[in-house]
């Protein structure tokens, strides 16, 4: 049963990749690797709030002041409670960081002594 589920998941993944490719081709869009700006993750309760209701106020209260201070808007991910953000892998994530961002990350990891490695 587990093997069948993996095969089905793989076929669904392949279909979604083809669908994404079709949409990118249709809209003449592309995917490219870029430098990561500051990232903020906002978690919300989907039972209480609707995303459409608070996005405009979130943009005015968070993004606009941040842009005024730093000259560029932050990357803000809005996700329901319980959903986690993850990158493809650490090497690809680290390649997108600038020198200053790598230095800040390295210093933050050095200060954090109780890190635990979680494996899949």
Backbone atoms as SQL, in Angstrom:
CREATE TABLE atoms (id INTEGER PRIMARY KEY, chain TEXT, resi INTEGER, resn TEXT, atom TEXT, x REAL, y REAL, z REAL);
INSERT INTO atoms VALUES
  (1, 'A', 1, 'UNK', 'N', 0.823, -1.197, 0.000),
  (2, 'A', 1, 'UNK', 'CA', 0.000, 0.000, 0.000),
  (3, 'A', 1, 'UNK', 'C', 0.862, 1.252, 0.000),
  (4, 'A', 2, 'UNK', 'N', 1.975, 1.241, 0.732),
  (5, 'A', 2, 'UNK', 'CA', 2.858, 2.395, 0.802),
  (6, 'A', 2, 'UNK', 'C', 3.529, 2.681, -0.527),
  (7, 'A', 3, 'UNK', 'N', 3.874, 1.610, -1.253),
  (8, 'A', 3, 'UNK', 'CA', 4.535, 1.768, -2.553),
  (9, 'A', 3, 'UNK', 'C', 3.575, 2.385, -3.574),
  (10, 'A', 4, 'UNK', 'N', 2.321, 1.966, -3.546),
  (11, 'A', 4, 'UNK', 'CA', 1.320, 2.514, -4.448),
  (12, 'A', 4, 'UNK', 'C', 1.110, 4.005, -4.182),
  (13, 'A', 5, 'UNK', 'N', 1.099, 4.370, -2.909),
  (14, 'A', 5, 'UNK', 'CA', 0.929, 5.780, -2.541),
  (15, 'A', 5, 'UNK', 'C', 2.104, 6.615, -3.062),
  (16, 'A', 6, 'UNK', 'N', 3.320, 6.074, -2.959),
  (17, 'A', 6, 'UNK', 'CA', 4.495, 6.786, -3.466),
  (18, 'A', 6, 'UNK', 'C', 4.414, 6.964, -4.974),
  (19, 'A', 7, 'UNK', 'N', 3.959, 5.949, -5.674),
  (20, 'A', 7, 'UNK', 'CA', 3.821, 6.036, -7.135),
  (21, 'A', 7, 'UNK', 'C', 2.778, 7.084, -7.514),
  (22, 'A', 8, 'UNK', 'N', 1.661, 7.078, -6.809),
  (23, 'A', 8, 'UNK', 'CA', 0.609, 8.061, -7.077),
  (24, 'A', 8, 'UNK', 'C', 1.115, 9.475, -6.780),
  (25, 'A', 9, 'UNK', 'N', 1.809, 9.646, -5.650),
  (26, 'A', 9, 'UNK', 'CA', 2.365, 10.961, -5.322),
  (27, 'A', 9, 'UNK', 'C', 3.347, 11.416, -6.387),
  (28, 'A', 10, 'UNK', 'N', 4.153, 10.509, -6.893),
  (29, 'A', 10, 'UNK', 'CA', 5.118, 10.853, -7.933),
  (30, 'A', 10, 'UNK', 'C', 4.400, 11.281, -9.214),
  (31, 'A', 11, 'UNK', 'N', 3.364, 10.563, -9.596),
  (32, 'A', 11, 'UNK', 'CA', 2.613, 10.917, -10.804),
  (33, 'A', 11, 'UNK', 'C', 1.915, 12.268, -10.648),
  (34, 'A', 12, 'UNK', 'N', 1.378, 12.524, -9.476),
  (35, 'A', 12, 'UNK', 'CA', 0.760, 13.833, -9.216),
  (36, 'A', 12, 'UNK', 'C', 1.815, 14.925, -9.293),
  (37, 'A', 13, 'UNK', 'N', 2.985, 14.687, -8.709),
  (38, 'A', 13, 'UNK', 'CA', 4.078, 15.649, -8.768),
  (39, 'A', 13, 'UNK', 'C', 4.464, 15.935, -10.219),
  (40, 'A', 14, 'UNK', 'N', 4.615, 14.894, -11.024),
  (41, 'A', 14, 'UNK', 'CA', 4.965, 15.071, -12.437),
  (42, 'A', 14, 'UNK', 'C', 3.901, 15.881, -13.169),
  (43, 'A', 15, 'UNK', 'N', 2.643, 15.590, -12.911),
  (44, 'A', 15, 'UNK', 'CA', 1.555, 16.336, -13.548),
  (45, 'A', 15, 'UNK', 'C', 1.619, 17.810, -13.160),
  (46, 'A', 16, 'UNK', 'N', 1.828, 18.088, -11.871),
  (47, 'A', 16, 'UNK', 'CA', 1.884, 19.482, -11.416),
  (48, 'A', 16, 'UNK', 'C', 3.095, 20.211, -11.994),
  (49, 'A', 17, 'UNK', 'N', 4.214, 19.511, -12.158),
  (50, 'A', 17, 'UNK', 'CA', 5.388, 20.134, -12.773),
  (51, 'A', 17, 'UNK', 'C', 5.102, 20.482, -14.236),
  (52, 'A', 18, 'UNK', 'N', 4.428, 19.591, -14.958),
  (53, 'A', 18, 'UNK', 'CA', 4.057, 19.882, -16.343),
  (54, 'A', 18, 'UNK', 'C', 3.070, 21.043, -16.413),
  (55, 'A', 19, 'UNK', 'N', 2.145, 21.077, -15.481),
  (56, 'A', 19, 'UNK', 'CA', 1.171, 22.173, -15.430),
  (57, 'A', 19, 'UNK', 'C', 1.888, 23.498, -15.164),
  (58, 'A', 20, 'UNK', 'N', 2.844, 23.505, -14.219),
  (59, 'A', 20, 'UNK', 'CA', 3.611, 24.707, -13.930),
  (60, 'A', 20, 'UNK', 'C', 4.387, 25.145, -15.169),
  (61, 'A', 21, 'UNK', 'N', 5.021, 24.186, -15.850),
  (62, 'A', 21, 'UNK', 'CA', 5.783, 24.491, -17.051),
  (63, 'A', 21, 'UNK', 'C', 4.881, 25.099, -18.118),
  (64, 'A', 22, 'UNK', 'N', 3.694, 24.555, -18.283),
  (65, 'A', 22, 'UNK', 'CA', 2.747, 25.078, -19.265),
  (66, 'A', 22, 'UNK', 'C', 2.361, 26.518, -18.923),
  (67, 'A', 23, 'UNK', 'N', 2.063, 26.785, -17.646),
  (68, 'A', 23, 'UNK', 'CA', 1.687, 28.134, -17.227),
  (69, 'A', 23, 'UNK', 'C', 2.849, 29.118, -17.413),
  (70, 'A', 24, 'UNK', 'N', 4.068, 28.673, -17.097),
  (71, 'A', 24, 'UNK', 'CA', 5.225, 29.547, -17.295),
  (72, 'A', 24, 'UNK', 'C', 5.409, 29.862, -18.773),
  (73, 'A', 25, 'UNK', 'N', 5.231, 28.868, -19.621),
  (74, 'A', 25, 'UNK', 'CA', 5.367, 29.068, -21.058),
  (75, 'A', 25, 'UNK', 'C', 4.261, 29.975, -21.593),
  (76, 'A', 26, 'UNK', 'N', 3.048, 29.743, -21.132),
  (77, 'A', 26, 'UNK', 'CA', 1.900, 30.520, -21.586),
  (78, 'A', 26, 'UNK', 'C', 2.024, 31.994, -21.199),
  (79, 'A', 27, 'UNK', 'N', 2.522, 32.260, -19.993),
  (80, 'A', 27, 'UNK', 'CA', 2.642, 33.644, -19.525),
  (81, 'A', 27, 'UNK', 'C', 4.014, 34.242, -19.825),
  (82, 'A', 28, 'UNK', 'N', 4.861, 33.476, -20.508),
  (83, 'A', 28, 'UNK', 'CA', 6.223, 33.903, -20.843),
  (84, 'A', 28, 'UNK', 'C', 6.986, 34.319, -19.575),
  (85, 'A', 29, 'UNK', 'N', 6.803, 33.530, -18.520),
  (86, 'A', 29, 'UNK', 'CA', 7.466, 33.747, -17.242),
  (87, 'A', 29, 'UNK', 'C', 8.650, 32.807, -17.119),
  (88, 'A', 30, 'UNK', 'N', 9.446, 33.040, -16.112),
  (89, 'A', 30, 'UNK', 'CA', 10.588, 32.165, -15.876),
  (90, 'A', 30, 'UNK', 'C', 10.847, 32.073, -14.377),
  (91, 'A', 31, 'UNK', 'N', 11.559, 31.051, -13.999),
  (92, 'A', 31, 'UNK', 'CA', 11.986, 30.888, -12.605),
  (93, 'A', 31, 'UNK', 'C', 13.477, 31.169, -12.573),
  (94, 'A', 32, 'UNK', 'N', 13.889, 32.009, -11.651),
  (95, 'A', 32, 'UNK', 'CA', 15.307, 32.299, -11.552),
  (96, 'A', 32, 'UNK', 'C', 15.713, 32.387, -10.089),
  (97, 'A', 33, 'UNK', 'N', 16.967, 32.122, -9.849),
  (98, 'A', 33, 'UNK', 'CA', 17.511, 32.203, -8.503),
  (99, 'A', 33, 'UNK', 'C', 17.888, 33.650, -8.241),
  (100, 'A', 34, 'UNK', 'N', 17.432, 34.199, -7.128),
  (101, 'A', 34, 'UNK', 'CA', 17.754, 35.578, -6.786),
  (102, 'A', 34, 'UNK', 'C', 18.207, 35.648, -5.342),
  (103, 'A', 35, 'UNK', 'N', 18.751, 36.782, -5.006),
  (104, 'A', 35, 'UNK', 'CA', 19.196, 37.030, -3.634),
  (105, 'A', 35, 'UNK', 'C', 17.981, 37.108, -2.716),
  (106, 'A', 36, 'UNK', 'N', 18.103, 36.558, -1.535),
  (107, 'A', 36, 'UNK', 'CA', 17.006, 36.571, -0.570),
  (108, 'A', 36, 'UNK', 'C', 17.048, 37.872, 0.220),
  (109, 'A', 37, 'UNK', 'N', 15.961, 38.619, 0.166),
  (110, 'A', 37, 'UNK', 'CA', 15.848, 39.796, 1.017),
  (111, 'A', 37, 'UNK', 'C', 15.346, 39.337, 2.375),
  (112, 'A', 38, 'UNK', 'N', 15.081, 40.276, 3.246),
  (113, 'A', 38, 'UNK', 'CA', 14.584, 39.907, 4.564),
  (114, 'A', 38, 'UNK', 'C', 13.235, 39.216, 4.429),
  (115, 'A', 39, 'UNK', 'N', 13.047, 38.197, 5.220),
  (116, 'A', 39, 'UNK', 'CA', 11.875, 37.341, 5.128),
  (117, 'A', 39, 'UNK', 'C', 11.097, 37.397, 6.430),
  (118, 'A', 40, 'UNK', 'N', 9.803, 37.641, 6.335),
  (119, 'A', 40, 'UNK', 'CA', 8.921, 37.629, 7.499),
  (120, 'A', 40, 'UNK', 'C', 7.835, 36.596, 7.239),
  (121, 'A', 41, 'UNK', 'N', 7.504, 35.835, 8.256),
  (122, 'A', 41, 'UNK', 'CA', 6.436, 34.849, 8.128),
  (123, 'A', 41, 'UNK', 'C', 5.321, 35.245, 9.094),
  (124, 'A', 42, 'UNK', 'N', 4.132, 35.430, 8.556),
  (125, 'A', 42, 'UNK', 'CA', 2.974, 35.795, 9.363),
  (126, 'A', 42, 'UNK', 'C', 2.057, 34.582, 9.403),
  (127, 'A', 43, 'UNK', 'N', 1.782, 34.096, 10.607),
  (128, 'A', 43, 'UNK', 'CA', 0.864, 32.977, 10.775),
  (129, 'A', 43, 'UNK', 'C', -0.500, 33.523, 11.195),
  (130, 'A', 44, 'UNK', 'N', -1.545, 32.957, 10.665),
  (131, 'A', 44, 'UNK', 'CA', -2.892, 33.403, 11.001),
  (132, 'A', 44, 'UNK', 'C', -3.786, 32.206, 11.261),
  (133, 'A', 45, 'UNK', 'N', -4.889, 32.456, 11.938),
  (134, 'A', 45, 'UNK', 'CA', -5.868, 31.416, 12.224),
  (135, 'A', 45, 'UNK', 'C', -6.911, 31.424, 11.117),
  (136, 'A', 46, 'UNK', 'N', -6.940, 30.416, 10.242),
  (137, 'A', 46, 'UNK', 'CA', -7.873, 30.431, 9.116),
  (138, 'A', 46, 'UNK', 'C', -9.341, 30.344, 9.535),
  (139, 'A', 47, 'UNK', 'N', -9.605, 29.882, 10.767),
  (140, 'A', 47, 'UNK', 'CA', -10.988, 29.803, 11.230),
  (141, 'A', 47, 'UNK', 'C', -11.522, 31.172, 11.623),
  (142, 'A', 48, 'UNK', 'N', -10.609, 32.087, 11.998),
  (143, 'A', 48, 'UNK', 'CA', -11.010, 33.419, 12.448),
  (144, 'A', 48, 'UNK', 'C', -10.833, 34.455, 11.341),
  (145, 'A', 49, 'UNK', 'N', -9.697, 34.410, 10.673),
  (146, 'A', 49, 'UNK', 'CA', -9.365, 35.424, 9.678),
  (147, 'A', 49, 'UNK', 'C', -9.393, 34.850, 8.273),
  (148, 'A', 50, 'UNK', 'N', -9.789, 35.687, 7.355),
  (149, 'A', 50, 'UNK', 'CA', -9.677, 35.363, 5.941),
  (150, 'A', 50, 'UNK', 'C', -8.491, 36.158, 5.411),
  (151, 'A', 51, 'UNK', 'N', -7.653, 35.539, 4.620),
  (152, 'A', 51, 'UNK', 'CA', -6.435, 36.188, 4.127),
  (153, 'A', 51, 'UNK', 'C', -6.773, 37.480, 3.398),
  (154, 'A', 52, 'UNK', 'N', -7.819, 37.464, 2.606),
  (155, 'A', 52, 'UNK', 'CA', -8.190, 38.638, 1.822),
  (156, 'A', 52, 'UNK', 'C', -8.529, 39.835, 2.710),
  (157, 'A', 53, 'UNK', 'N', -8.984, 39.572, 3.942),
  (158, 'A', 53, 'UNK', 'CA', -9.386, 40.662, 4.827),
  (159, 'A', 53, 'UNK', 'C', -8.207, 41.411, 5.434),
  (160, 'A', 54, 'UNK', 'N', -7.117, 40.713, 5.761),
  (161, 'A', 54, 'UNK', 'CA', -6.058, 41.406, 6.477),
  (162, 'A', 54, 'UNK', 'C', -4.807, 41.693, 5.661),
  (163, 'A', 55, 'UNK', 'N', -4.728, 41.249, 4.424),
  (164, 'A', 55, 'UNK', 'CA', -3.546, 41.535, 3.599),
  (165, 'A', 55, 'UNK', 'C', -3.358, 43.036, 3.382),
  (166, 'A', 56, 'UNK', 'N', -4.401, 43.811, 3.025),
  (167, 'A', 56, 'UNK', 'CA', -4.176, 45.253, 2.839),
  (168, 'A', 56, 'UNK', 'C', -3.681, 45.951, 4.109),
  (169, 'A', 57, 'UNK', 'N', -4.240, 45.586, 5.264),
  (170, 'A', 57, 'UNK', 'CA', -3.786, 46.218, 6.505),
  (171, 'A', 57, 'UNK', 'C', -2.381, 45.751, 6.878),
  (172, 'A', 58, 'UNK', 'N', -2.064, 44.510, 6.562),
  (173, 'A', 58, 'UNK', 'CA', -0.716, 43.994, 6.822),
  (174, 'A', 58, 'UNK', 'C', 0.307, 44.736, 5.976),
  (175, 'A', 59, 'UNK', 'N', -0.042, 45.011, 4.734),
  (176, 'A', 59, 'UNK', 'CA', 0.875, 45.729, 3.854),
  (177, 'A', 59, 'UNK', 'C', 1.129, 47.137, 4.376),
  (178, 'A', 60, 'UNK', 'N', 0.095, 47.804, 4.842),
  (179, 'A', 60, 'UNK', 'CA', 0.264, 49.161, 5.355),
  (180, 'A', 60, 'UNK', 'C', 1.021, 49.184, 6.683),
  (181, 'A', 61, 'UNK', 'N', 0.753, 48.218, 7.551),
  (182, 'A', 61, 'UNK', 'CA', 1.348, 48.251, 8.891),
  (183, 'A', 61, 'UNK', 'C', 2.738, 47.634, 8.963),
  (184, 'A', 62, 'UNK', 'N', 3.104, 46.735, 8.050),
  (185, 'A', 62, 'UNK', 'CA', 4.403, 46.066, 8.118),
  (186, 'A', 62, 'UNK', 'C', 5.290, 46.423, 6.935),
  (187, 'A', 63, 'UNK', 'N', 4.780, 46.219, 5.743),
  (188, 'A', 63, 'UNK', 'CA', 5.603, 46.355, 4.554),
  (189, 'A', 63, 'UNK', 'C', 5.992, 47.802, 4.258),
  (190, 'A', 64, 'UNK', 'N', 5.035, 48.734, 4.373),
  (191, 'A', 64, 'UNK', 'CA', 5.333, 50.140, 4.064),
  (192, 'A', 64, 'UNK', 'C', 6.384, 50.741, 4.991),
  (193, 'A', 65, 'UNK', 'N', 6.266, 50.589, 6.327),
  (194, 'A', 65, 'UNK', 'CA', 7.325, 51.133, 7.197),
  (195, 'A', 65, 'UNK', 'C', 8.679, 50.462, 6.976),
  (196, 'A', 66, 'UNK', 'N', 8.660, 49.163, 6.716),
  (197, 'A', 66, 'UNK', 'CA', 9.914, 48.451, 6.478),
  (198, 'A', 66, 'UNK', 'C', 10.584, 48.981, 5.209),
  (199, 'A', 67, 'UNK', 'N', 9.783, 49.224, 4.185),
  (200, 'A', 67, 'UNK', 'CA', 10.323, 49.755, 2.930),
  (201, 'A', 67, 'UNK', 'C', 10.871, 51.165, 3.140),
  (202, 'A', 68, 'UNK', 'N', 10.193, 51.959, 3.956),
  (203, 'A', 68, 'UNK', 'CA', 10.682, 53.314, 4.231),
  (204, 'A', 68, 'UNK', 'C', 12.023, 53.279, 4.965),
  (205, 'A', 69, 'UNK', 'N', 12.216, 52.311, 5.852),
  (206, 'A', 69, 'UNK', 'CA', 13.465, 52.211, 6.612),
  (207, 'A', 69, 'UNK', 'C', 14.607, 51.615, 5.797),
  (208, 'A', 70, 'UNK', 'N', 14.331, 50.592, 5.004),
  (209, 'A', 70, 'UNK', 'CA', 15.394, 49.845, 4.328),
  (210, 'A', 70, 'UNK', 'C', 15.504, 50.094, 2.831),
  (211, 'A', 71, 'UNK', 'N', 14.509, 50.745, 2.236),
  (212, 'A', 71, 'UNK', 'CA', 14.569, 51.033, 0.818),
  (213, 'A', 71, 'UNK', 'C', 13.991, 49.941, -0.065),
  (214, 'A', 72, 'UNK', 'N', 13.601, 48.821, 0.495),
  (215, 'A', 72, 'UNK', 'CA', 12.984, 47.747, -0.275),
  (216, 'A', 72, 'UNK', 'C', 11.980, 47.032, 0.633),
  (217, 'A', 73, 'UNK', 'N', 10.941, 46.492, 0.054),
  (218, 'A', 73, 'UNK', 'CA', 9.942, 45.809, 0.880),
  (219, 'A', 73, 'UNK', 'C', 10.437, 44.431, 1.314),
  (220, 'A', 74, 'UNK', 'N', 9.984, 43.954, 2.465),
  (221, 'A', 74, 'UNK', 'CA', 10.380, 42.608, 2.883),
  (222, 'A', 74, 'UNK', 'C', 9.585, 41.561, 2.115),
  (223, 'A', 75, 'UNK', 'N', 10.084, 40.350, 2.128),
  (224, 'A', 75, 'UNK', 'CA', 9.336, 39.225, 1.592),
  (225, 'A', 75, 'UNK', 'C', 8.478, 38.715, 2.750),
  (226, 'A', 76, 'UNK', 'N', 7.175, 38.763, 2.596),
  (227, 'A', 76, 'UNK', 'CA', 6.263, 38.357, 3.665),
  (228, 'A', 76, 'UNK', 'C', 5.480, 37.138, 3.198),
  (229, 'A', 77, 'UNK', 'N', 5.620, 36.047, 3.937),
  (230, 'A', 77, 'UNK', 'CA', 4.839, 34.839, 3.663),
  (231, 'A', 77, 'UNK', 'C', 3.698, 34.791, 4.663),
  (232, 'A', 78, 'UNK', 'N', 2.490, 34.594, 4.164),
  (233, 'A', 78, 'UNK', 'CA', 1.311, 34.509, 5.023),
  (234, 'A', 78, 'UNK', 'C', 0.830, 33.068, 4.974),
  (235, 'A', 79, 'UNK', 'N', 0.909, 32.407, 6.129),
  (236, 'A', 79, 'UNK', 'CA', 0.571, 30.982, 6.191),
  (237, 'A', 79, 'UNK', 'C', -0.330, 30.703, 7.383),
  (238, 'A', 80, 'UNK', 'N', -1.203, 29.705, 7.270),
  (239, 'A', 80, 'UNK', 'CA', -2.027, 29.329, 8.415),
  (240, 'A', 80, 'UNK', 'C', -1.181, 28.715, 9.532),
  (241, 'A', 81, 'UNK', 'N', -1.710, 28.766, 10.748),
  (242, 'A', 81, 'UNK', 'CA', -1.020, 28.152, 11.881),
  (243, 'A', 81, 'UNK', 'C', -0.687, 26.708, 11.571),
  (244, 'A', 82, 'UNK', 'N', 0.476, 26.259, 11.999),
  (245, 'A', 82, 'UNK', 'CA', 0.867, 24.875, 11.834),
  (246, 'A', 82, 'UNK', 'C', 1.657, 24.611, 10.570),
  (247, 'A', 83, 'UNK', 'N', 1.535, 25.470, 9.565),
  (248, 'A', 83, 'UNK', 'CA', 2.300, 25.276, 8.337),
  (249, 'A', 83, 'UNK', 'C', 3.700, 25.821, 8.555),
  (250, 'A', 84, 'UNK', 'N', 4.697, 25.102, 8.084),
  (251, 'A', 84, 'UNK', 'CA', 6.081, 25.514, 8.278),
  (252, 'A', 84, 'UNK', 'C', 6.712, 25.865, 6.947),
  (253, 'A', 85, 'UNK', 'N', 7.708, 26.737, 7.016),
  (254, 'A', 85, 'UNK', 'CA', 8.451, 27.152, 5.841),
  (255, 'A', 85, 'UNK', 'C', 9.722, 26.326, 5.751),
  (256, 'A', 86, 'UNK', 'N', 10.042, 25.849, 4.570),
  (257, 'A', 86, 'UNK', 'CA', 11.288, 25.115, 4.409),
  (258, 'A', 86, 'UNK', 'C', 11.891, 25.434, 3.052),
  (259, 'A', 87, 'UNK', 'N', 13.188, 25.272, 2.953),
  (260, 'A', 87, 'UNK', 'CA', 13.913, 25.512, 1.710),
  (261, 'A', 87, 'UNK', 'C', 14.218, 24.168, 1.067),
  (262, 'A', 88, 'UNK', 'N', 14.667, 24.206, -0.176),
  (263, 'A', 88, 'UNK', 'CA', 14.997, 22.961, -0.875),
  (264, 'A', 88, 'UNK', 'C', 16.112, 22.236, -0.126),
  (265, 'A', 89, 'UNK', 'N', 17.207, 22.913, 0.092),
  (266, 'A', 89, 'UNK', 'CA', 18.273, 22.373, 0.927),
  (267, 'A', 89, 'UNK', 'C', 19.156, 23.527, 1.384),
  (268, 'A', 90, 'UNK', 'N', 20.000, 23.276, 2.364),
  (269, 'A', 90, 'UNK', 'CA', 20.803, 24.348, 2.958),
  (270, 'A', 90, 'UNK', 'C', 21.805, 24.932, 1.978),
  (271, 'A', 91, 'UNK', 'N', 22.375, 24.100, 1.109),
  (272, 'A', 91, 'UNK', 'CA', 23.364, 24.613, 0.160),
  (273, 'A', 91, 'UNK', 'C', 22.746, 25.623, -0.799),
  (274, 'A', 92, 'UNK', 'N', 21.581, 25.277, -1.355),
  (275, 'A', 92, 'UNK', 'CA', 20.914, 26.215, -2.258),
  (276, 'A', 92, 'UNK', 'C', 20.467, 27.470, -1.533),
  (277, 'A', 93, 'UNK', 'N', 19.994, 27.309, -0.304),
  (278, 'A', 93, 'UNK', 'CA', 19.586, 28.475, 0.485),
  (279, 'A', 93, 'UNK', 'C', 20.785, 29.377, 0.751),
  (280, 'A', 94, 'UNK', 'N', 21.913, 28.786, 1.123),
  (281, 'A', 94, 'UNK', 'CA', 23.108, 29.582, 1.443),
  (282, 'A', 94, 'UNK', 'C', 23.663, 30.275, 0.208),
  (283, 'A', 95, 'UNK', 'N', 23.510, 29.678, -0.974),
  (284, 'A', 95, 'UNK', 'CA', 23.990, 30.306, -2.203),
  (285, 'A', 95, 'UNK', 'C', 23.256, 31.604, -2.509),
  (286, 'A', 96, 'UNK', 'N', 22.014, 31.728, -2.055),
  (287, 'A', 96, 'UNK', 'CA', 21.224, 32.912, -2.355),
  (288, 'A', 96, 'UNK', 'C', 21.500, 34.072, -1.396),
  (289, 'A', 97, 'UNK', 'N', 22.213, 33.801, -0.315),
  (290, 'A', 97, 'UNK', 'CA', 22.473, 34.846, 0.663),
  (291, 'A', 97, 'UNK', 'C', 23.660, 35.702, 0.255),
  (292, 'A', 98, 'UNK', 'N', 23.591, 36.989, 0.632),
  (293, 'A', 98, 'UNK', 'CA', 24.736, 37.864, 0.398),
  (294, 'A', 98, 'UNK', 'C', 25.785, 37.587, 1.463),
  (295, 'A', 99, 'UNK', 'N', 26.942, 38.197, 1.321),
  (296, 'A', 99, 'UNK', 'CA', 28.016, 38.004, 2.296),
  (297, 'A', 99, 'UNK', 'C', 27.559, 38.431, 3.691),
  (298, 'A', 100, 'UNK', 'N', 26.913, 39.590, 3.789),
  (299, 'A', 100, 'UNK', 'CA', 26.460, 40.077, 5.096),
  (300, 'A', 100, 'UNK', 'C', 25.400, 39.169, 5.707),
  (301, 'A', 101, 'UNK', 'N', 24.509, 38.638, 4.867),
  (302, 'A', 101, 'UNK', 'CA', 23.486, 37.732, 5.380),
  (303, 'A', 101, 'UNK', 'C', 24.102, 36.426, 5.854),
  (304, 'A', 102, 'UNK', 'N', 25.108, 35.916, 5.132),
  (305, 'A', 102, 'UNK', 'CA', 25.802, 34.700, 5.565),
  (306, 'A', 102, 'UNK', 'C', 26.516, 34.933, 6.890),
  (307, 'A', 103, 'UNK', 'N', 27.148, 36.090, 7.019),
  (308, 'A', 103, 'UNK', 'CA', 27.862, 36.427, 8.253),
  (309, 'A', 103, 'UNK', 'C', 26.885, 36.515, 9.426),
  (310, 'A', 104, 'UNK', 'N', 25.734, 37.160, 9.216),
  (311, 'A', 104, 'UNK', 'CA', 24.732, 37.282, 10.275),
  (312, 'A', 104, 'UNK', 'C', 24.182, 35.913, 10.654),
  (313, 'A', 105, 'UNK', 'N', 23.929, 35.056, 9.661),
  (314, 'A', 105, 'UNK', 'CA', 23.436, 33.707, 9.939),
  (315, 'A', 105, 'UNK', 'C', 24.469, 32.902, 10.715),
  (316, 'A', 106, 'UNK', 'N', 25.732, 32.986, 10.303),
  (317, 'A', 106, 'UNK', 'CA', 26.806, 32.267, 10.984),
  (318, 'A', 106, 'UNK', 'C', 26.909, 32.722, 12.447),
  (319, 'A', 107, 'UNK', 'N', 26.857, 34.022, 12.676),
  (320, 'A', 107, 'UNK', 'CA', 26.952, 34.544, 14.045),
  (321, 'A', 107, 'UNK', 'C', 25.752, 34.111, 14.887),
  (322, 'A', 108, 'UNK', 'N', 24.567, 34.097, 14.277),
  (323, 'A', 108, 'UNK', 'CA', 23.376, 33.665, 15.014),
  (324, 'A', 108, 'UNK', 'C', 23.470, 32.193, 15.386),
  (325, 'A', 109, 'UNK', 'N', 23.997, 31.367, 14.481),
  (326, 'A', 109, 'UNK', 'CA', 24.135, 29.936, 14.778),
  (327, 'A', 109, 'UNK', 'C', 25.188, 29.690, 15.855),
  (328, 'A', 110, 'UNK', 'N', 26.239, 30.486, 15.852),
  (329, 'A', 110, 'UNK', 'CA', 27.274, 30.346, 16.878),
  (330, 'A', 110, 'UNK', 'C', 26.712, 30.695, 18.254),
  (331, 'A', 111, 'UNK', 'N', 25.874, 31.738, 18.315),
  (332, 'A', 111, 'UNK', 'CA', 25.280, 32.150, 19.598),
  (333, 'A', 111, 'UNK', 'C', 24.282, 31.121, 20.114),
  (334, 'A', 112, 'UNK', 'N', 23.689, 30.350, 19.213),
  (335, 'A', 112, 'UNK', 'CA', 22.681, 29.372, 19.602),
  (336, 'A', 112, 'UNK', 'C', 23.363, 28.050, 19.925),
  (337, 'A', 113, 'UNK', 'N', 23.456, 27.690, 21.186),
  (338, 'A', 113, 'UNK', 'CA', 24.185, 26.491, 21.601),
  (339, 'A', 113, 'UNK', 'C', 23.307, 25.237, 21.659),
  (340, 'A', 114, 'UNK', 'N', 21.984, 25.404, 21.728),
  (341, 'A', 114, 'UNK', 'CA', 21.115, 24.251, 21.941),
  (342, 'A', 114, 'UNK', 'C', 20.410, 23.795, 20.663),
  (343, 'A', 115, 'UNK', 'N', 21.082, 23.928, 19.521),
  (344, 'A', 115, 'UNK', 'CA', 20.494, 23.485, 18.257),
  (345, 'A', 115, 'UNK', 'C', 20.443, 21.965, 18.192),
  (346, 'A', 116, 'UNK', 'N', 19.359, 21.451, 17.655),
  (347, 'A', 116, 'UNK', 'CA', 19.210, 20.018, 17.474),
  (348, 'A', 116, 'UNK', 'C', 18.994, 19.758, 15.987),
  (349, 'A', 117, 'UNK', 'N', 19.654, 18.761, 15.459),
  (350, 'A', 117, 'UNK', 'CA', 19.517, 18.412, 14.045),
  (351, 'A', 117, 'UNK', 'C', 18.339, 17.471, 13.904),
  (352, 'A', 118, 'UNK', 'N', 17.392, 17.827, 13.026),
  (353, 'A', 118, 'UNK', 'CA', 16.203, 17.026, 12.797),
  (354, 'A', 118, 'UNK', 'C', 16.339, 16.398, 11.429),
  (355, 'A', 119, 'UNK', 'N', 16.191, 15.081, 11.362),
  (356, 'A', 119, 'UNK', 'CA', 16.279, 14.396, 10.084),
  (357, 'A', 119, 'UNK', 'C', 14.887, 13.943, 9.659),
  (358, 'A', 120, 'UNK', 'N', 14.726, 13.776, 8.371),
  (359, 'A', 120, 'UNK', 'CA', 13.411, 13.368, 7.847),
  (360, 'A', 120, 'UNK', 'C', 13.166, 11.901, 8.132);
